[in-house]
């Protein structure tokens, strides 16, 4: 039942993202921003899905990667704001 509800949610979301990607006029700024956001969301999901039986070292590495990706996003936004 949980998988079915997940599919009911993720199929329309994926279709919306694919369709909207065709209508966005992609430039260098949007590609970099999308890449940084995807890495941030990936590591955020990795931290949230960490299980108690997994290594604590792995959690520390994932939190570190989350911090680095968040810092990279902030630094890029500051850099972009200065140059515009």
mmCIF file of the N, C-alpha and C atoms, coordinates in Angstrom:
data_MODEL
# 
_entry.id   MODEL 
# 
loop_
_atom_site.group_PDB 
_atom_site.id 
_atom_site.type_symbol 
_atom_site.label_atom_id 
_atom_site.label_alt_id 
_atom_site.label_comp_id 
_atom_site.label_asym_id 
_atom_site.label_entity_id 
_atom_site.label_seq_id 
_atom_site.pdbx_PDB_ins_code 
_atom_site.Cartn_x 
_atom_site.Cartn_y 
_atom_site.Cartn_z 
_atom_site.occupancy 
_atom_site.B_iso_or_equiv 
_atom_site.pdbx_formal_charge 
_atom_site.auth_seq_id 
_atom_site.auth_comp_id 
_atom_site.auth_asym_id 
_atom_site.auth_atom_id 
_atom_site.pdbx_PDB_model_num 
ATOM 1   N N  . UNK A 1 1  ? 0.817  -1.188 0.000   1.00 0.00 ? 1  UNK A N  1 
ATOM 2   C CA . UNK A 1 1  ? 0.000  0.000  0.000   1.00 0.00 ? 1  UNK A CA 1 
ATOM 3   C C  . UNK A 1 1  ? 0.867  1.261  0.000   1.00 0.00 ? 1  UNK A C  1 
ATOM 4   N N  . UNK A 1 2  ? 1.999  1.181  0.721   1.00 0.00 ? 2  UNK A N  1 
ATOM 5   C CA . UNK A 1 2  ? 2.888  2.340  0.767   1.00 0.00 ? 2  UNK A CA 1 
ATOM 6   C C  . UNK A 1 2  ? 3.514  2.603  -0.599  1.00 0.00 ? 2  UNK A C  1 
ATOM 7   N N  . UNK A 1 3  ? 3.866  1.549  -1.307  1.00 0.00 ? 3  UNK A N  1 
ATOM 8   C CA . UNK A 1 3  ? 4.438  1.719  -2.643  1.00 0.00 ? 3  UNK A CA 1 
ATOM 9   C C  . UNK A 1 3  ? 3.414  2.284  -3.613  1.00 0.00 ? 3  UNK A C  1 
ATOM 10  N N  . UNK A 1 4  ? 2.180  1.850  -3.484  1.00 0.00 ? 4  UNK A N  1 
ATOM 11  C CA . UNK A 1 4  ? 1.128  2.352  -4.358  1.00 0.00 ? 4  UNK A CA 1 
ATOM 12  C C  . UNK A 1 4  ? 0.903  3.843  -4.134  1.00 0.00 ? 4  UNK A C  1 
ATOM 13  N N  . UNK A 1 5  ? 0.863  4.259  -2.884  1.00 0.00 ? 5  UNK A N  1 
ATOM 14  C CA . UNK A 1 5  ? 0.681  5.685  -2.608  1.00 0.00 ? 5  UNK A CA 1 
ATOM 15  C C  . UNK A 1 5  ? 1.901  6.483  -3.065  1.00 0.00 ? 5  UNK A C  1 
ATOM 16  N N  . UNK A 1 6  ? 3.086  5.889  -2.963  1.00 0.00 ? 6  UNK A N  1 
ATOM 17  C CA . UNK A 1 6  ? 4.284  6.551  -3.475  1.00 0.00 ? 6  UNK A CA 1 
ATOM 18  C C  . UNK A 1 6  ? 4.229  6.725  -4.983  1.00 0.00 ? 6  UNK A C  1 
ATOM 19  N N  . UNK A 1 7  ? 3.769  5.693  -5.688  1.00 0.00 ? 7  UNK A N  1 
ATOM 20  C CA . UNK A 1 7  ? 3.628  5.798  -7.140  1.00 0.00 ? 7  UNK A CA 1 
ATOM 21  C C  . UNK A 1 7  ? 2.574  6.823  -7.527  1.00 0.00 ? 7  UNK A C  1 
ATOM 22  N N  . UNK A 1 8  ? 1.474  6.839  -6.786  1.00 0.00 ? 8  UNK A N  1 
ATOM 23  C CA . UNK A 1 8  ? 0.420  7.811  -7.073  1.00 0.00 ? 8  UNK A CA 1 
ATOM 24  C C  . UNK A 1 8  ? 0.953  9.232  -6.916  1.00 0.00 ? 8  UNK A C  1 
ATOM 25  N N  . UNK A 1 9  ? 1.869  9.432  -5.995  1.00 0.00 ? 9  UNK A N  1 
ATOM 26  C CA . UNK A 1 9  ? 2.458  10.756 -5.810  1.00 0.00 ? 9  UNK A CA 1 
ATOM 27  C C  . UNK A 1 9  ? 3.555  11.045 -6.828  1.00 0.00 ? 9  UNK A C  1 
ATOM 28  N N  . UNK A 1 10 ? 4.500  10.109 -7.022  1.00 0.00 ? 10 UNK A N  1 
ATOM 29  C CA . UNK A 1 10 ? 5.695  10.407 -7.803  1.00 0.00 ? 10 UNK A CA 1 
ATOM 30  C C  . UNK A 1 10 ? 5.480  10.403 -9.309  1.00 0.00 ? 10 UNK A C  1 
ATOM 31  N N  . UNK A 1 11 ? 4.517  9.650  -9.819  1.00 0.00 ? 11 UNK A N  1 
ATOM 32  C CA . UNK A 1 11 ? 4.288  9.643  -11.271 1.00 0.00 ? 11 UNK A CA 1 
ATOM 33  C C  . UNK A 1 11 ? 3.838  11.014 -11.771 1.00 0.00 ? 11 UNK A C  1 
ATOM 34  N N  . UNK A 1 12 ? 2.832  11.654 -11.168 1.00 0.00 ? 12 UNK A N  1 
ATOM 35  C CA . UNK A 1 12 ? 2.477  13.005 -11.644 1.00 0.00 ? 12 UNK A CA 1 
ATOM 36  C C  . UNK A 1 12 ? 3.580  14.037 -11.422 1.00 0.00 ? 12 UNK A C  1 
ATOM 37  N N  . UNK A 1 13 ? 4.312  13.906 -10.321 1.00 0.00 ? 13 UNK A N  1 
ATOM 38  C CA . UNK A 1 13 ? 5.408  14.846 -10.062 1.00 0.00 ? 13 UNK A CA 1 
ATOM 39  C C  . UNK A 1 13 ? 6.482  14.703 -11.136 1.00 0.00 ? 13 UNK A C  1 
ATOM 40  N N  . UNK A 1 14 ? 6.844  13.476 -11.473 1.00 0.00 ? 14 UNK A N  1 
ATOM 41  C CA . UNK A 1 14 ? 7.862  13.250 -12.502 1.00 0.00 ? 14 UNK A CA 1 
ATOM 42  C C  . UNK A 1 14 ? 7.385  13.752 -13.865 1.00 0.00 ? 14 UNK A C  1 
ATOM 43  N N  . UNK A 1 15 ? 6.133  13.498 -14.187 1.00 0.00 ? 15 UNK A N  1 
ATOM 44  C CA . UNK A 1 15 ? 5.596  13.991 -15.457 1.00 0.00 ? 15 UNK A CA 1 
ATOM 45  C C  . UNK A 1 15 ? 5.602  15.515 -15.504 1.00 0.00 ? 15 UNK A C  1 
ATOM 46  N N  . UNK A 1 16 ? 5.238  16.143 -14.399 1.00 0.00 ? 16 UNK A N  1 
ATOM 47  C CA . UNK A 1 16 ? 5.255  17.605 -14.343 1.00 0.00 ? 16 UNK A CA 1 
ATOM 48  C C  . UNK A 1 16 ? 6.668  18.143 -14.537 1.00 0.00 ? 16 UNK A C  1 
ATOM 49  N N  . UNK A 1 17 ? 7.645  17.525 -13.899 1.00 0.00 ? 17 UNK A N  1 
ATOM 50  C CA . UNK A 1 17 ? 9.028  17.987 -14.034 1.00 0.00 ? 17 UNK A CA 1 
ATOM 51  C C  . UNK A 1 17 ? 9.554  17.805 -15.451 1.00 0.00 ? 17 UNK A C  1 
ATOM 52  N N  . UNK A 1 18 ? 9.218  16.691 -16.072 1.00 0.00 ? 18 UNK A N  1 
ATOM 53  C CA . UNK A 1 18 ? 9.676  16.440 -17.443 1.00 0.00 ? 18 UNK A CA 1 
ATOM 54  C C  . UNK A 1 18 ? 9.033  17.420 -18.413 1.00 0.00 ? 18 UNK A C  1 
ATOM 55  N N  . UNK A 1 19 ? 7.726  17.617 -18.273 1.00 0.00 ? 19 UNK A N  1 
ATOM 56  C CA . UNK A 1 19 ? 7.023  18.536 -19.173 1.00 0.00 ? 19 UNK A CA 1 
ATOM 57  C C  . UNK A 1 19 ? 7.480  19.975 -18.953 1.00 0.00 ? 19 UNK A C  1 
ATOM 58  N N  . UNK A 1 20 ? 7.644  20.372 -17.703 1.00 0.00 ? 20 UNK A N  1 
ATOM 59  C CA . UNK A 1 20 ? 8.069  21.751 -17.442 1.00 0.00 ? 20 UNK A CA 1 
ATOM 60  C C  . UNK A 1 20 ? 9.507  21.993 -17.884 1.00 0.00 ? 20 UNK A C  1 
ATOM 61  N N  . UNK A 1 21 ? 10.334 20.952 -17.915 1.00 0.00 ? 21 UNK A N  1 
ATOM 62  C CA . UNK A 1 21 ? 11.717 21.117 -18.368 1.00 0.00 ? 21 UNK A CA 1 
ATOM 63  C C  . UNK A 1 21 ? 11.775 21.503 -19.842 1.00 0.00 ? 21 UNK A C  1 
ATOM 64  N N  . UNK A 1 22 ? 10.781 21.090 -20.618 1.00 0.00 ? 22 UNK A N  1 
ATOM 65  C CA . UNK A 1 22 ? 10.758 21.462 -22.025 1.00 0.00 ? 22 UNK A CA 1 
ATOM 66  C C  . UNK A 1 22 ? 10.393 22.929 -22.226 1.00 0.00 ? 22 UNK A C  1 
ATOM 67  N N  . UNK A 1 23 ? 9.636  23.505 -21.307 1.00 0.00 ? 23 UNK A N  1 
ATOM 68  C CA . UNK A 1 23 ? 9.183  24.881 -21.461 1.00 0.00 ? 23 UNK A CA 1 
ATOM 69  C C  . UNK A 1 23 ? 10.123 25.905 -20.838 1.00 0.00 ? 23 UNK A C  1 
ATOM 70  N N  . UNK A 1 24 ? 11.108 25.457 -20.091 1.00 0.00 ? 24 UNK A N  1 
ATOM 71  C CA . UNK A 1 24 ? 12.074 26.374 -19.486 1.00 0.00 ? 24 UNK A CA 1 
ATOM 72  C C  . UNK A 1 24 ? 13.159 26.677 -20.506 1.00 0.00 ? 24 UNK A C  1 
ATOM 73  N N  . UNK A 1 25 ? 13.475 27.950 -20.649 1.00 0.00 ? 25 UNK A N  1 
ATOM 74  C CA . UNK A 1 25 ? 14.589 28.337 -21.515 1.00 0.00 ? 25 UNK A CA 1 
ATOM 75  C C  . UNK A 1 25 ? 15.865 28.215 -20.692 1.00 0.00 ? 25 UNK A C  1 
ATOM 76  N N  . UNK A 1 26 ? 16.603 27.126 -20.935 1.00 0.00 ? 26 UNK A N  1 
ATOM 77  C CA . UNK A 1 26 ? 17.779 26.823 -20.126 1.00 0.00 ? 26 UNK A CA 1 
ATOM 78  C C  . UNK A 1 26 ? 18.953 27.690 -20.546 1.00 0.00 ? 26 UNK A C  1 
ATOM 79  N N  . UNK A 1 27 ? 19.604 28.267 -19.568 1.00 0.00 ? 27 UNK A N  1 
ATOM 80  C CA . UNK A 1 27 ? 20.856 28.972 -19.789 1.00 0.00 ? 27 UNK A CA 1 
ATOM 81  C C  . UNK A 1 27 ? 21.857 28.473 -18.751 1.00 0.00 ? 27 UNK A C  1 
ATOM 82  N N  . UNK A 1 28 ? 23.039 29.034 -18.776 1.00 0.00 ? 28 UNK A N  1 
ATOM 83  C CA . UNK A 1 28 ? 24.108 28.556 -17.893 1.00 0.00 ? 28 UNK A CA 1 
ATOM 84  C C  . UNK A 1 28 ? 23.723 28.710 -16.421 1.00 0.00 ? 28 UNK A C  1 
ATOM 85  N N  . UNK A 1 29 ? 23.122 29.827 -16.080 1.00 0.00 ? 29 UNK A N  1 
ATOM 86  C CA . UNK A 1 29 ? 22.733 30.093 -14.692 1.00 0.00 ? 29 UNK A CA 1 
ATOM 87  C C  . UNK A 1 29 ? 21.724 29.054 -14.187 1.00 0.00 ? 29 UNK A C  1 
ATOM 88  N N  . UNK A 1 30 ? 20.725 28.752 -14.983 1.00 0.00 ? 30 UNK A N  1 
ATOM 89  C CA . UNK A 1 30 ? 19.691 27.807 -14.552 1.00 0.00 ? 30 UNK A CA 1 
ATOM 90  C C  . UNK A 1 30 ? 20.220 26.380 -14.448 1.00 0.00 ? 30 UNK A C  1 
ATOM 91  N N  . UNK A 1 31 ? 21.140 26.018 -15.320 1.00 0.00 ? 31 UNK A N  1 
ATOM 92  C CA . UNK A 1 31 ? 21.716 24.667 -15.268 1.00 0.00 ? 31 UNK A CA 1 
ATOM 93  C C  . UNK A 1 31 ? 22.564 24.497 -14.008 1.00 0.00 ? 31 UNK A C  1 
ATOM 94  N N  . UNK A 1 32 ? 23.380 25.495 -13.696 1.00 0.00 ? 32 UNK A N  1 
ATOM 95  C CA . UNK A 1 32 ? 24.212 25.417 -12.490 1.00 0.00 ? 32 UNK A CA 1 
ATOM 96  C C  . UNK A 1 32 ? 23.338 25.383 -11.247 1.00 0.00 ? 32 UNK A C  1 
ATOM 97  N N  . UNK A 1 33 ? 22.317 26.234 -11.215 1.00 0.00 ? 33 UNK A N  1 
ATOM 98  C CA . UNK A 1 33 ? 21.420 26.278 -10.070 1.00 0.00 ? 33 UNK A CA 1 
ATOM 99  C C  . UNK A 1 33 ? 20.664 24.959 -9.901  1.00 0.00 ? 33 UNK A C  1 
ATOM 100 N N  . UNK A 1 34 ? 20.196 24.378 -10.996 1.00 0.00 ? 34 UNK A N  1 
ATOM 101 C CA . UNK A 1 34 ? 19.493 23.096 -10.922 1.00 0.00 ? 34 UNK A CA 1 
ATOM 102 C C  . UNK A 1 34 ? 20.428 21.988 -10.441 1.00 0.00 ? 34 UNK A C  1 
ATOM 103 N N  . UNK A 1 35 ? 21.668 21.985 -10.907 1.00 0.00 ? 35 UNK A N  1 
ATOM 104 C CA . UNK A 1 35 ? 22.633 20.975 -10.482 1.00 0.00 ? 35 UNK A CA 1 
ATOM 105 C C  . UNK A 1 35 ? 22.923 21.080 -8.990  1.00 0.00 ? 35 UNK A C  1 
ATOM 106 N N  . UNK A 1 36 ? 23.110 22.307 -8.514  1.00 0.00 ? 36 UNK A N  1 
ATOM 107 C CA . UNK A 1 36 ? 23.377 22.495 -7.085  1.00 0.00 ? 36 UNK A CA 1 
ATOM 108 C C  . UNK A 1 36 ? 22.171 22.103 -6.234  1.00 0.00 ? 36 UNK A C  1 
ATOM 109 N N  . UNK A 1 37 ? 20.978 22.415 -6.697  1.00 0.00 ? 37 UNK A N  1 
ATOM 110 C CA . UNK A 1 37 ? 19.779 22.047 -5.942  1.00 0.00 ? 37 UNK A CA 1 
ATOM 111 C C  . UNK A 1 37 ? 19.557 20.538 -5.926  1.00 0.00 ? 37 UNK A C  1 
ATOM 112 N N  . UNK A 1 38 ? 19.846 19.883 -7.042  1.00 0.00 ? 38 UNK A N  1 
ATOM 113 C CA . UNK A 1 38 ? 19.680 18.428 -7.092  1.00 0.00 ? 38 UNK A CA 1 
ATOM 114 C C  . UNK A 1 38 ? 20.658 17.745 -6.140  1.00 0.00 ? 38 UNK A C  1 
ATOM 115 N N  . UNK A 1 39 ? 21.905 18.216 -6.092  1.00 0.00 ? 39 UNK A N  1 
ATOM 116 C CA . UNK A 1 39 ? 22.858 17.609 -5.154  1.00 0.00 ? 39 UNK A CA 1 
ATOM 117 C C  . UNK A 1 39 ? 22.451 17.874 -3.707  1.00 0.00 ? 39 UNK A C  1 
ATOM 118 N N  . UNK A 1 40 ? 21.940 19.070 -3.442  1.00 0.00 ? 40 UNK A N  1 
ATOM 119 C CA . UNK A 1 40 ? 21.480 19.388 -2.091  1.00 0.00 ? 40 UNK A CA 1 
ATOM 120 C C  . UNK A 1 40 ? 20.321 18.480 -1.685  1.00 0.00 ? 40 UNK A C  1 
ATOM 121 N N  . UNK A 1 41 ? 19.359 18.303 -2.575  1.00 0.00 ? 41 UNK A N  1 
ATOM 122 C CA . UNK A 1 41 ? 18.218 17.437 -2.264  1.00 0.00 ? 41 UNK A CA 1 
ATOM 123 C C  . UNK A 1 41 ? 18.634 15.976 -2.134  1.00 0.00 ? 41 UNK A C  1 
ATOM 124 N N  . UNK A 1 42 ? 19.609 15.546 -2.936  1.00 0.00 ? 42 UNK A N  1 
ATOM 125 C CA . UNK A 1 42 ? 20.093 14.172 -2.846  1.00 0.00 ? 42 UNK A CA 1 
ATOM 126 C C  . UNK A 1 42 ? 20.686 13.887 -1.471  1.00 0.00 ? 42 UNK A C  1 
ATOM 127 N N  . UNK A 1 43 ? 21.580 14.757 -1.006  1.00 0.00 ? 43 UNK A N  1 
ATOM 128 C CA . UNK A 1 43 ? 22.207 14.519 0.294   1.00 0.00 ? 43 UNK A CA 1 
ATOM 129 C C  . UNK A 1 43 ? 21.222 14.723 1.442   1.00 0.00 ? 43 UNK A C  1 
ATOM 130 N N  . UNK A 1 44 ? 20.259 15.622 1.271   1.00 0.00 ? 44 UNK A N  1 
ATOM 131 C CA . UNK A 1 44 ? 19.223 15.798 2.286   1.00 0.00 ? 44 UNK A CA 1 
ATOM 132 C C  . UNK A 1 44 ? 18.408 14.515 2.438   1.00 0.00 ? 44 UNK A C  1 
ATOM 133 N N  . UNK A 1 45 ? 18.086 13.902 1.313   1.00 0.00 ? 45 UNK A N  1 
ATOM 134 C CA . UNK A 1 45 ? 17.339 12.640 1.347   1.00 0.00 ? 45 UNK A CA 1 
ATOM 135 C C  . UNK A 1 45 ? 18.185 11.515 1.947   1.00 0.00 ? 45 UNK A C  1 
ATOM 136 N N  . UNK A 1 46 ? 19.476 11.500 1.643   1.00 0.00 ? 46 UNK A N  1 
ATOM 137 C CA . UNK A 1 46 ? 20.365 10.487 2.203   1.00 0.00 ? 46 UNK A CA 1 
ATOM 138 C C  . UNK A 1 46 ? 20.435 10.590 3.721   1.00 0.00 ? 46 UNK A C  1 
ATOM 139 N N  . UNK A 1 47 ? 20.483 11.815 4.239   1.00 0.00 ? 47 UNK A N  1 
ATOM 140 C CA . UNK A 1 47 ? 20.536 12.003 5.692   1.00 0.00 ? 47 UNK A CA 1 
ATOM 141 C C  . UNK A 1 47 ? 19.218 11.577 6.325   1.00 0.00 ? 47 UNK A C  1 
ATOM 142 N N  . UNK A 1 48 ? 18.103 11.946 5.707   1.00 0.00 ? 48 UNK A N  1 
ATOM 143 C CA . UNK A 1 48 ? 16.804 11.588 6.281   1.00 0.00 ? 48 UNK A CA 1 
ATOM 144 C C  . UNK A 1 48 ? 16.529 10.089 6.228   1.00 0.00 ? 48 UNK A C  1 
ATOM 145 N N  . UNK A 1 49 ? 17.068 9.400  5.234   1.00 0.00 ? 49 UNK A N  1 
ATOM 146 C CA . UNK A 1 49 ? 16.830 7.964  5.096   1.00 0.00 ? 49 UNK A CA 1 
ATOM 147 C C  . UNK A 1 49 ? 17.884 7.114  5.805   1.00 0.00 ? 49 UNK A C  1 
ATOM 148 N N  . UNK A 1 50 ? 18.739 7.723  6.590   1.00 0.00 ? 50 UNK A N  1 
ATOM 149 C CA . UNK A 1 50 ? 19.764 6.978  7.330   1.00 0.00 ? 50 UNK A CA 1 
ATOM 150 C C  . UNK A 1 50 ? 19.089 6.100  8.388   1.00 0.00 ? 50 UNK A C  1 
ATOM 151 N N  . UNK A 1 51 ? 19.491 4.860  8.457   1.00 0.00 ? 51 UNK A N  1 
ATOM 152 C CA . UNK A 1 51 ? 18.905 3.911  9.409   1.00 0.00 ? 51 UNK A CA 1 
ATOM 153 C C  . UNK A 1 51 ? 19.849 3.694  10.588  1.00 0.00 ? 51 UNK A C  1 
ATOM 154 N N  . UNK A 1 52 ? 19.296 3.274  11.690  1.00 0.00 ? 52 UNK A N  1 
ATOM 155 C CA . UNK A 1 52 ? 20.078 3.130  12.920  1.00 0.00 ? 52 UNK A CA 1 
ATOM 156 C C  . UNK A 1 52 ? 21.144 2.043  12.826  1.00 0.00 ? 52 UNK A C  1 
ATOM 157 N N  . UNK A 1 53 ? 20.966 1.068  11.946  1.00 0.00 ? 53 UNK A N  1 
ATOM 158 C CA . UNK A 1 53 ? 21.940 -0.019 11.844  1.00 0.00 ? 53 UNK A CA 1 
ATOM 159 C C  . UNK A 1 53 ? 23.088 0.318  10.886  1.00 0.00 ? 53 UNK A C  1 
ATOM 160 N N  . UNK A 1 54 ? 23.005 1.458  10.197  1.00 0.00 ? 54 UNK A N  1 
ATOM 161 C CA . UNK A 1 54 ? 24.099 1.876  9.326   1.00 0.00 ? 54 UNK A CA 1 
ATOM 162 C C  . UNK A 1 54 ? 25.197 2.545  10.155  1.00 0.00 ? 54 UNK A C  1 
ATOM 163 N N  . UNK A 1 55 ? 26.348 2.621  9.586   1.00 0.00 ? 55 UNK A N  1 
ATOM 164 C CA . UNK A 1 55 ? 27.517 3.151  10.289  1.00 0.00 ? 55 UNK A CA 1 
ATOM 165 C C  . UNK A 1 55 ? 27.340 4.637  10.630  1.00 0.00 ? 55 UNK A C  1 
ATOM 166 N N  . UNK A 1 56 ? 27.698 5.027  11.863  1.00 0.00 ? 56 UNK A N  1 
ATOM 167 C CA . UNK A 1 56 ? 27.640 6.453  12.210  1.00 0.00 ? 56 UNK A CA 1 
ATOM 168 C C  . UNK A 1 56 ? 28.617 7.294  11.381  1.00 0.00 ? 56 UNK A C  1 
ATOM 169 N N  . UNK A 1 57 ? 29.709 6.676  10.956  1.00 0.00 ? 57 UNK A N  1 
ATOM 170 C CA . UNK A 1 57 ? 30.661 7.377  10.098  1.00 0.00 ? 57 UNK A CA 1 
ATOM 171 C C  . UNK A 1 57 ? 30.010 7.760  8.775   1.00 0.00 ? 57 UNK A C  1 
ATOM 172 N N  . UNK A 1 58 ? 29.171 6.880  8.265   1.00 0.00 ? 58 UNK A N  1 
ATOM 173 C CA . UNK A 1 58 ? 28.458 7.162  7.027   1.00 0.00 ? 58 UNK A CA 1 
ATOM 174 C C  . UNK A 1 58 ? 27.524 8.357  7.201   1.00 0.00 ? 58 UNK A C  1 
ATOM 175 N N  . UNK A 1 59 ? 26.880 8.456  8.349   1.00 0.00 ? 59 UNK A N  1 
ATOM 176 C CA . UNK A 1 59 ? 26.006 9.599  8.624   1.00 0.00 ? 59 UNK A CA 1 
ATOM 177 C C  . UNK A 1 59 ? 26.811 10.893 8.681   1.00 0.00 ? 59 UNK A C  1 
ATOM 178 N N  . UNK A 1 60 ? 27.978 10.849 9.305   1.00 0.00 ? 60 UNK A N  1 
ATOM 179 C CA . UNK A 1 60 ? 28.827 12.042 9.390   1.00 0.00 ? 60 UNK A CA 1 
ATOM 180 C C  . UNK A 1 60 ? 29.273 12.471 7.994   1.00 0.00 ? 60 UNK A C  1 
ATOM 181 N N  . UNK A 1 61 ? 29.619 11.522 7.143   1.00 0.00 ? 61 UNK A N  1 
ATOM 182 C CA . UNK A 1 61 ? 30.023 11.836 5.772   1.00 0.00 ? 61 UNK A CA 1 
ATOM 183 C C  . UNK A 1 61 ? 28.859 12.453 5.009   1.00 0.00 ? 61 UNK A C  1 
ATOM 184 N N  . UNK A 1 62 ? 27.668 11.889 5.172   1.00 0.00 ? 62 UNK A N  1 
ATOM 185 C CA . UNK A 1 62 ? 26.494 12.424 4.475   1.00 0.00 ? 62 UNK A CA 1 
ATOM 186 C C  . UNK A 1 62 ? 26.150 13.831 4.952   1.00 0.00 ? 62 UNK A C  1 
ATOM 187 N N  . UNK A 1 63 ? 26.257 14.078 6.246   1.00 0.00 ? 63 UNK A N  1 
ATOM 188 C CA . UNK A 1 63 ? 25.988 15.420 6.771   1.00 0.00 ? 63 UNK A CA 1 
ATOM 189 C C  . UNK A 1 63 ? 27.044 16.400 6.269   1.00 0.00 ? 63 UNK A C  1 
ATOM 190 N N  . UNK A 1 64 ? 28.289 15.955 6.195   1.00 0.00 ? 64 UNK A N  1 
ATOM 191 C CA . UNK A 1 64 ? 29.350 16.803 5.652   1.00 0.00 ? 64 UNK A CA 1 
ATOM 192 C C  . UNK A 1 64 ? 29.104 17.156 4.192   1.00 0.00 ? 64 UNK A C  1 
ATOM 193 N N  . UNK A 1 65 ? 28.687 16.177 3.410   1.00 0.00 ? 65 UNK A N  1 
ATOM 194 C CA . UNK A 1 65 ? 28.379 16.436 2.000   1.00 0.00 ? 65 UNK A CA 1 
ATOM 195 C C  . UNK A 1 65 ? 27.177 17.358 1.866   1.00 0.00 ? 65 UNK A C  1 
ATOM 196 N N  . UNK A 1 66 ? 26.196 17.188 2.739   1.00 0.00 ? 66 UNK A N  1 
ATOM 197 C CA . UNK A 1 66 ? 25.037 18.082 2.741   1.00 0.00 ? 66 UNK A CA 1 
ATOM 198 C C  . UNK A 1 66 ? 25.474 19.510 3.044   1.00 0.00 ? 66 UNK A C  1 
ATOM 199 N N  . UNK A 1 67 ? 26.350 19.669 4.018   1.00 0.00 ? 67 UNK A N  1 
ATOM 200 C CA . UNK A 1 67 ? 26.854 20.996 4.372   1.00 0.00 ? 67 UNK A CA 1 
ATOM 201 C C  . UNK A 1 67 ? 27.630 21.617 3.216   1.00 0.00 ? 67 UNK A C  1 
ATOM 202 N N  . UNK A 1 68 ? 28.482 20.839 2.565   1.00 0.00 ? 68 UNK A N  1 
ATOM 203 C CA . UNK A 1 68 ? 29.278 21.353 1.448   1.00 0.00 ? 68 UNK A CA 1 
ATOM 204 C C  . UNK A 1 68 ? 28.379 21.749 0.278   1.00 0.00 ? 68 UNK A C  1 
ATOM 205 N N  . UNK A 1 69 ? 27.368 20.938 -0.031  1.00 0.00 ? 69 UNK A N  1 
ATOM 206 C CA . UNK A 1 69 ? 26.477 21.284 -1.136  1.00 0.00 ? 69 UNK A CA 1 
ATOM 207 C C  . UNK A 1 69 ? 25.638 22.513 -0.801  1.00 0.00 ? 69 UNK A C  1 
ATOM 208 N N  . UNK A 1 70 ? 25.226 22.655 0.464   1.00 0.00 ? 70 UNK A N  1 
ATOM 209 C CA . UNK A 1 70 ? 24.485 23.842 0.887   1.00 0.00 ? 70 UNK A CA 1 
ATOM 210 C C  . UNK A 1 70 ? 25.371 25.083 0.811   1.00 0.00 ? 70 UNK A C  1 
ATOM 211 N N  . UNK A 1 71 ? 26.616 24.946 1.226   1.00 0.00 ? 71 UNK A N  1 
ATOM 212 C CA . UNK A 1 71 ? 27.564 26.052 1.163   1.00 0.00 ? 71 UNK A CA 1 
ATOM 213 C C  . UNK A 1 71 ? 27.851 26.446 -0.287  1.00 0.00 ? 71 UNK A C  1 
ATOM 214 N N  . UNK A 1 72 ? 27.983 25.464 -1.169  1.00 0.00 ? 72 UNK A N  1 
ATOM 215 C CA . UNK A 1 72 ? 28.223 25.750 -2.586  1.00 0.00 ? 72 UNK A CA 1 
ATOM 216 C C  . UNK A 1 72 ? 27.041 26.496 -3.194  1.00 0.00 ? 72 UNK A C  1 
ATOM 217 N N  . UNK A 1 73 ? 25.832 26.120 -2.817  1.00 0.00 ? 73 UNK A N  1 
ATOM 218 C CA . UNK A 1 73 ? 24.647 26.807 -3.321  1.00 0.00 ? 73 UNK A CA 1 
ATOM 219 C C  . UNK A 1 73 ? 24.617 28.257 -2.848  1.00 0.00 ? 73 UNK A C  1 
ATOM 220 N N  . UNK A 1 74 ? 24.902 28.485 -1.582  1.00 0.00 ? 74 UNK A N  1 
ATOM 221 C CA . UNK A 1 74 ? 24.908 29.848 -1.045  1.00 0.00 ? 74 UNK A CA 1 
ATOM 222 C C  . UNK A 1 74 ? 25.992 30.689 -1.711  1.00 0.00 ? 74 UNK A C  1 
ATOM 223 N N  . UNK A 1 75 ? 27.185 30.119 -1.859  1.00 0.00 ? 75 UNK A N  1 
ATOM 224 C CA . UNK A 1 75 ? 28.276 30.867 -2.490  1.00 0.00 ? 75 UNK A CA 1 
ATOM 225 C C  . UNK A 1 75 ? 27.969 31.195 -3.947  1.00 0.00 ? 75 UNK A C  1 
ATOM 226 N N  . UNK A 1 76 ? 27.346 30.264 -4.659  1.00 0.00 ? 76 UNK A N  1 
ATOM 227 C CA . UNK A 1 76 ? 26.979 30.552 -6.045  1.00 0.00 ? 76 UNK A CA 1 
ATOM 228 C C  . UNK A 1 76 ? 25.921 31.649 -6.114  1.00 0.00 ? 76 UNK A C  1 
ATOM 229 N N  . UNK A 1 77 ? 24.946 31.610 -5.223  1.00 0.00 ? 77 UNK A N  1 
ATOM 230 C CA . UNK A 1 77 ? 23.917 32.650 -5.234  1.00 0.00 ? 77 UNK A CA 1 
ATOM 231 C C  . UNK A 1 77 ? 24.507 34.015 -4.896  1.00 0.00 ? 77 UNK A C  1 
ATOM 232 N N  . UNK A 1 78 ? 25.448 34.063 -3.968  1.00 0.00 ? 78 UNK A N  1 
ATOM 233 C CA . UNK A 1 78 ? 26.116 35.328 -3.659  1.00 0.00 ? 78 UNK A CA 1 
ATOM 234 C C  . UNK A 1 78 ? 26.943 35.822 -4.846  1.00 0.00 ? 78 UNK A C  1 
ATOM 235 N N  . UNK A 1 79 ? 27.666 34.920 -5.479  1.00 0.00 ? 79 UNK A N  1 
ATOM 236 C CA . UNK A 1 79 ? 28.460 35.270 -6.656  1.00 0.00 ? 79 UNK A CA 1 
ATOM 237 C C  . UNK A 1 79 ? 27.568 35.778 -7.785  1.00 0.00 ? 79 UNK A C  1 
ATOM 238 N N  . UNK A 1 80 ? 26.461 35.095 -8.011  1.00 0.00 ? 80 UNK A N  1 
ATOM 239 C CA . UNK A 1 80 ? 25.549 35.484 -9.078  1.00 0.00 ? 80 UNK A CA 1 
ATOM 240 C C  . UNK A 1 80 ? 24.891 36.828 -8.772  1.00 0.00 ? 80 UNK A C  1 
ATOM 241 N N  . UNK A 1 81 ? 24.572 37.065 -7.515  1.00 0.00 ? 81 UNK A N  1 
ATOM 242 C CA . UNK A 1 81 ? 23.945 38.332 -7.132  1.00 0.00 ? 81 UNK A CA 1 
ATOM 243 C C  . UNK A 1 81 ? 24.907 39.506 -7.327  1.00 0.00 ? 81 UNK A C  1 
ATOM 244 N N  . UNK A 1 82 ? 26.197 39.290 -7.058  1.00 0.00 ? 82 UNK A N  1 
ATOM 245 C CA . UNK A 1 82 ? 27.188 40.351 -7.253  1.00 0.00 ? 82 UNK A CA 1 
ATOM 246 C C  . UNK A 1 82 ? 27.374 40.678 -8.729  1.00 0.00 ? 82 UNK A C  1 
ATOM 247 N N  . UNK A 1 83 ? 27.313 39.662 -9.580  1.00 0.00 ? 83 UNK A N  1 
ATOM 248 C CA . UNK A 1 83 ? 27.596 39.857 -11.001 1.00 0.00 ? 83 UNK A CA 1 
ATOM 249 C C  . UNK A 1 83 ? 26.393 40.300 -11.818 1.00 0.00 ? 83 UNK A C  1 
ATOM 250 N N  . UNK A 1 84 ? 25.227 40.336 -11.246 1.00 0.00 ? 84 UNK A N  1 
ATOM 251 C CA . UNK A 1 84 ? 24.053 40.773 -12.020 1.00 0.00 ? 84 UNK A CA 1 
ATOM 252 C C  . UNK A 1 84 ? 23.782 42.208 -11.819 1.00 0.00 ? 84 UNK A C  1 
# 
